[in-house]
Amino acid sequence: MTTAGATISASKFGLIASAQKIRADSWIIVGLCLILALQFSEIFRRGINWDEFHHYNHIWAYSRGELTNVFNVMHSRAFGWVRALSGNAVDHIIIIRLFMFACEVTILAGIIGIAKHFTNRTIGLLCALAYITFPFVFAHGYSFRFDPPSTALMIIAFWMLLKRPMDYVTILGVGALLGIALMVTIKIVLLLPVFAGVLWLRWSEERFAQGFILKTAMIGLFALLVASVIYTIISMGAPQSDNMVIATASRVGGVGSIMFSLEPKPYWGVALLAAMEAPLVAILIALFGYYLYNSQHKKAEKIALIALISPLASLLFYHNTAPYFYVFMMPWVIAACAIPMQMLSERYGSLLIAGWFTIFGVMTYALESESPIEKQRLLIEAAYETFPERTAYFDLMGMVPRYHKANEFMTPFKIKSLYKEGRSIYTEAINKQPVPILLRNDAQFDSLFSDPSNPPYLHNGQPVFTPEDAHVLVDTYIDFWGPFMVAGEVIPEGNTTHDFTIRVPGPYTVKGSDILIKGKRWKPGDVIELDRGHYQVSGPRAGETTLVWGDRLTPPSYPAPRKPHLPTW
């Protein structure tokens, strides 16, 4: 064959290969769009999880001047406008989910860009598909939390460091992104190794010039400046105290001592579940070291890739690695897995791998359990219809945000923190103000009231409620409607004297039969004003009688929805 003929043949072969590559990329993009479309429908269908209610409750707490936290609460300012919209908490959270979905799309673009830098575009698209079909990401990538926006900010900053020249645009842009992300969530400190890796890579590309160190320091200083400005603005809108800085430092220190302690963590089992539900990603992670070692990448690139996968280590020491944490962790891990992804793609074909990821994504969607979202709407509306405005209540996550949540968000981490401080927070709250409602929207309350003699415990054997709190809750609240309980007392029939304690002062309605309290006989339907203190019911009682907090409160006429009221995760 002549030289000209060989050149033409090579040219034809190159065109064919290029056409095949474009066709493969097109099919991967189709898979991506399909999964994104399915996930987008979940924004409106999937039940609101407890963490979303908790974040939404921050918005209302801030509007009432009750939000004292300064870190991790930017969302309370950014989304305050949703309170003015029609609908209740469920409808408003769905609207905020649309913003979170946009953040997730940004994360996908970042994964593609990072993976493409170390491999090629096809592998970048496959990595994005691997991320969006990861079951925990599919379920929580659009959740109202600080994980999607903080990750989007950080991945843009990483891409700028990876691809752009280290000029003033990069310095100021990356600094601003990091500063904002730090105030969205302080959790971004977990990504320090990731950014150290990319900075080392860029420094090596600039032949370890001393000027690069100065530029890096400028990024850090500008990030701290931006974070300080935001901190100051947020502090101005928070309830002030004489020792606010000291209190904040103490809180951060306390968080760190538990969050990063080397002890068994409550969500280690979740990591195993993640590996079982996403076996292809688990295989990529398992093969990462081998394929990276045998790859042709330069030493500095290998260091950067090892740094990219380093957030996996947080599963060992970080406390709060619940399923939604994977939205924050997996972009970096999967971008690093571009190396084994490329090797497997060359062996088995990119379309086969894309097909498997897409099938797993569709299966995740198809196997999604029945959504409790309509039950949640019903419960919230029932509370607004039944109880007076601004009534205080206990629950897990703030499901009725227009009212005042009187207890803190009792996650395993928070329970451990309070146990370490020796505090009985329910007793503290009920002694400070009347708390007439308890909403049983979590297993910890169900367990306590179902069997008070066997209260619930955490994974490490620590009790969820202190003995004092357990006694106060069980002795104060009675069933009212569905998961709603109210302060009250059940008085048995008979002639014996019945002693009881009122911890929630206010009006109480008599239901059942006549009773004698404070030297006066009260009939069913009467309303008694009772202060805090101890009382006795004496005299004969024809039947069981109940004192129910409130001025003749009437439960909703329709039946309460059956559990579950929350999605599994």
Secondary structure, 3 states (H helix, E strand, C coil): CCHHHHHHHHHHHHHHHHHHHHHHHHHHHHHHHHHHHHHHHHHHHCCCCHHHHHHHHHHHHHHCCCCCCCCCCHHHHHCHHHHHCCCCHHHHHHHHHHHHHHHHHHHHHHHHHHHHHHCCHHHHHHHHHHHHCCHHHHHHCCCCCCHHHHHHHHHHHHHHHHHCCCCHHHHHHHHHHHHHHHHHCHHHHHHHHHHHHHHHHHHHHCCCCHHHHHHHHHHHHHHHHHHHHHHHHHHHCCCCCCCHHHHHHHHHHHHHHHHCCCCCCCCHHHHHHHHHHCHHHHHHHHHHHHHHHCCCCCHHHHHHHHHHHHHHHHHHHCCCCCCCHHHHHHHHHHHHCHHHHHHHHHHHCHHHHHHHHHHHHHHHHHCCCCCCHHHHHHHHHHHHHHCCCCCEEECCCCCCCCCEECCCCCCHHHHHHHHHHCCCHHHHHHHHCCCCEEECCCHHHHHHHHCCCCCCECCCCCECCCHHHHHHHHHHEEEEECCEEEEEEEECCECCCEEEEECCCEEEEEECCCEEECCEEECCCCEEEECCEEEEEECCECCCEEEEECCCCCCCCCCCCCCCCCCCC
